[in-house]
């Protein structure tokens, strides 16, 4: 079978799915939600990958994993990574396929031979540095987003929530007016990625940006969401992807096209570490499930690293 090119795969992703594949993805999505407890964004990414996999192997026939061979798995991975995919994307593909095969075992399929050929690429833990904005870039970003023609106050409030509080796009989209305690200066996050309720301090500048948007730019609506949009005449919460687009466009506007919404979360963490906050404090603010997730920021603690660095051979020390 000839490997599918990137452009062919992209074109096929916009064509309607066969009914039998759509039904299978619906059942798998229910499993991810009900059994694994995964958030909507995570499920959406996994469904996309599994949809490509099923389409490549079962587009014109019933889904029967007994008819698959290890080479089918290898060909799918090769077709997705043939254009030079990153190691992180390769890890995502491997993890998603293993998750789907685990689901199929609950359906009674024997998939050990298929799972055995899914190997993670070499990906050294903590090998890369998180991409964060420099202080002068942060200033330019805030100036740029405050000067947009459409919804400037909304865009400014969104950027401040991500930059000052490290909120994820989905968390910003899900914020309700009742989640903000203006008297106590706190924000309550519900249904977050960690599946718990968190109460975070609301910085003064962030609160001012939110209040400015609510008082002067938010459409008059009884909807409880802070950031809303109109769809067929009805008010709905803004989608996480819209939050991402606001931040992405602002970064592009100041010449940082490769920065995303998550970079603002990294920027907050880096600023905290450089100002002397402990990794535990950073982990609590970012709501990491494990402290291991926060260890990447230890490499950005320049003063501490300098204090323990060994002298260069031949230098005076």
N, C-alpha and C positions, 0 to 999 in steps of 0.2 A: 504494500500500500504506500503510495506516495505521501510524504509528510505534508501536512497542511501548512501553507504559508501564513504569516501573521495577518496579512490583508484578507486572505480567504476566510480565516477563522473569525475575524472581526465582522465580515460581511454576513457570515452564517449566523453570528450571534444575534443579528437583528431580524432574522427570518423566524416565523412562528415555529414553536416546538411541536413535534408530533404529539398526539394526544397521549399515547402510552408513556412517553418520556415525561411529559408535563405531570401526569398522574404520579409517576414514580418520584419526581422531585417534590411534589406536594407531600407525599408520605415521608420522605426523608427530612423535609423541613419541619414537619410535625415532630419527628423524632429528635431533631436538634433542639427544638423549643421545649418539648415536654420532658425529655429524658436528660439531655445535656444541659439545658438551661442557658443556651447561648443567646446573645443579644441579636437584634435584627440585622445589624450591619455585618456581624460575623457570619450569620447564617446566609446572608445574601452572597457573600464572597464564596462560601463553600458550595452553594447551590449553582453558582455560575460555573465553577470548575467541573463539578459533577455533570452538569448539563452538557458541557463540551465533551466530556468523556463518553457519556451515553450516546450522544449524537454521532460521535466518530465510530462507535462500535455497534449501535443498535437502531440507527435512524430508520431503517426499512425492515426491521424484524423485531419480534418480541424480545424483551429484556430477559436474558437467561445467562447468568454468570457461569454456568457449566460449560458454555461454548467458548469462553474466553481462555486464552493461553497467556503465559507470561510475556510473550512477544507483543501481545496487544497492549499491555501496560507500558512496555518499553517504547512502542511506537507512539503512544499518546504523549508520554513525557518528552520524547524527541520532537514531536510536532509542536509542542508548546514552548520548548526551550531552543528550538533550532535557530532562531534569530538572535541568539545570545542573551537569554534571560539571566537575570541576576541570581545569585545564590539564595537570596531571601525568597525570591519567587519560586525557585526550585524547591525550597523547604516547604513553602505554602502548598505547592502541588502535591508533594509527598504526604504531608500531614492530612490534606483533604481527602486524598485517595484512600489512605489508611482508615480515616474516619468513616468513609462510605462503606468500605469493605467490612468494618466492624459492625456497622448497621446491618449489612446483608447477612452476617452471621446470626443476628437475632431473628432473621427471617428464615433461617435453616440452611443457608448456603455454606458450602465448604470452600473457603477462599484462601487457605493457608499458602498454596503455591503461588497465588497472585500477590499476596501480601509480602512474600519473601523477596520479591524482586524490587520492591519499593525501598530504595536506600536514600538517606539524606545526603546531600552533597557536603563536602568539607566546608564548615561554616564556624570559624573560631568564635567562641562566645566572648562578648565584649571587645571584639576586634576593631569595630568601627566607632567613630565618635558621633554622638548625636548632632544633627545639624541645627544650629541655633543662630539667632540674629545677634549682631553686634549692637552695642548701645546706640551708635549713630544710625544704624539701620532701623532700630526700633523707633527712634524719633521721626525718621523719614516716613516710616510706615503709618504712624499715627497721623502725621500731617496729610499724607496722601488719602487715607481713608476718610478723614474728616472733610475733604474737599471734593468728594464725588458728587455728581449731579443728582443722582437718584438715591433716596434713602440714606443721606449722609449720617444722620444721628443713629439710625439702626446699625449701619455698618461699623460706626465707631464703637458702639456699645458691644457689638459682637467681638470685635478685635480685642477690646479691653477685657472681656470675660475670659478669652483664651490666653491673653498675655499676662494678666494680673492674677488669675486664679487657676490657670492650667486646665480649664474645662475642655472636654472633648466636644467635637461637633455635635454628637447626638445629645450630650448633656445640655448644651446651649439650646438646641432645638426643643428639648422637653421642658425647659424652665417655664413655670407658671408664676403668675403674679403673686399668688399666695405662698410661694416658696421663699419669697424675700421678706425678711423681718427687718423693716427699716429702723425700728426702735433699737433692736439689739445689734443691728449691723451684721446680719448673717444671711446665708443662702443655704437652703436645704435641698440636697440632691436626692431624688428618689428613682429607684429602678435603674441604677447606674450599671456599668459593666461589671462591678464587683457584687451586684445583686444585694446591695445593702443601702441603708439610708445614711447619708453623710451630711454633717452641718459644717459649713466652711465660713470663715470670716469674710465679710464683704469690704474690700478696700474702698476708701473714700472716693478716689477718682473713678473707680468702676461704678460705684453706686450713683455718683453724679451723672455719669454717662447713661446709665439705665434710666434714671429719673428724667433726664432731658429727653430721651427717646419716648418714654411713656407719656410725658406731658405735652410734647410738641409735635410728634411725628407718627406715633402709633395710630392706626385707624380706629375710630370709635367702634367698639365691639364688646359684646358680653362674653366673648370667648376667654377662658382662663389662661391661655398661653400668652407669654410675653411677646414672642415674635410670631406674627400671624401673616397669612396670605389668603387671598380670595380665590376659590376654585368653584367654578360654575355658580357664582353668587353666594357661596357659603364660606365662612371663615374657618380656616384650618391652621394648625401649627406649621411653621416653616420646616422644610425637610432638612435633615443633616447635610445632604449634598449641597443645598443652597448656602448653608453656613460655610462649607468648604469653599464654594465658589467665591463668596465675598472675600475671604482671606487670600485665596489664590490670586484673584484679580488685583488685590491691593499689593501683593508681593510683586506681581508682574509689572505693576505700574511704576515701581521704584527700581526696576531692573533686577529682580530676584525671581526669575521664572521657575527655578527648581525648588523653591520653598513651598511648603504646604501648611495646612492648619496645624498639623502636629508639631511643626517647627516652633510655634509659639509656646507650646507646652514644654518643649525642650528648653526654650529660651528662659522661661521662668525657673526651671530646675537648675540650669547653669548659673543664673544670677543668685539663687539662694545659696548654692554651694560656694561660689566665689565670695559671698558675703559672710561666710562662716557657719551656715546652717549645717546640721548633721545630716547624714544620709537618712536616718530614721525620720527626721522632720520633713525632709523632701518626700520620702515615701508616704508619709501620712497625708501631706497636702495633695500629692498626685493620686492618692488612693490606690497604690500598688498592692496587689494581693501578697506579693513576696518581696522581701528586701533585695533579693537577687536581681530583680528587675531594675532596681535603683543603682546597682553597683556601677553601671556604665558611667554615671556622673562623677565617680571617684577620680576618673582620669582627667577631669576638668578642674580639679582642685589644685591649681597651679602653685599657690604658696605652700601647701602641705607636701606636694610632690618635690618641690625644690628643697624643702627641709630634710628630706630623707634621701635625696639623690647622692650617689657616690661621686667623689671628685674625679674629674677627667684625668687620665694618666698623663703625668708630666706637668700638671697644673700646680700652682702654689696653693695648698690647702692643708 
